[in-house]
Amino acid sequence: MADGITIKFEDAEIESLVKRLLRRVKNPMKLMKEVKQYVHAVTMQMFSGTRPDTRAKRGQTWAKLKPATIRQKAALRKRGLAIEIHRPLVRTGKARDSLKVLEDHPKGFVYGTKVKSKDGFPYMGVHQKGAGKIPQRKSIFLNEHNLRQIIKMTVDYLKGIEVQYKAYTKGDK
């Protein structure tokens, strides 16, 4: 009994295209490298002031911080514990700076942070939703547009187009 499927083509060009496609599917390391860089780039854009969620208009800025939050951050800064007083999402920069690929697999990866709140909760979930309301979804960083861009990167890669993540971030805010 054979271990695989054998397909024969009468057209050498089609056979060559299928073989190239199969090589790309079996070894997507170049694609994964670019997708990782894309995910990191769009995540860092979130910290520069634009919202990632799909309910907001693309590129809409975060709401201004409440005066009480600014006062709290200013007090922390005086003690050397805060770096950003007026920027949403950033107090010390610890969580932002800890974002990275946590698990790397040949055909995928896990991106996030291991930083936890002082109470031991995953920091990003608590920060986004409040304690006791940790989100059930896997990604708090990517919106529908970002996911469509990753799909486009994958399709382009399978078509044999050289994929460079920066080309897919154009128009992202």
PyMOL commands that set and color helices and strands:
alter all, ss='L'
color gray80, all
select helices_A, chain A and resi 12-26+29-47+67-78+94-98+123-129+144-159+165-169
alter helices_A, ss='H'
color red, helices_A
select strands_A, chain A and resi 100-105+108-112
alter strands_A, ss='S'
color yellow, strands_A
deselect
rebuild
show_as cartoon
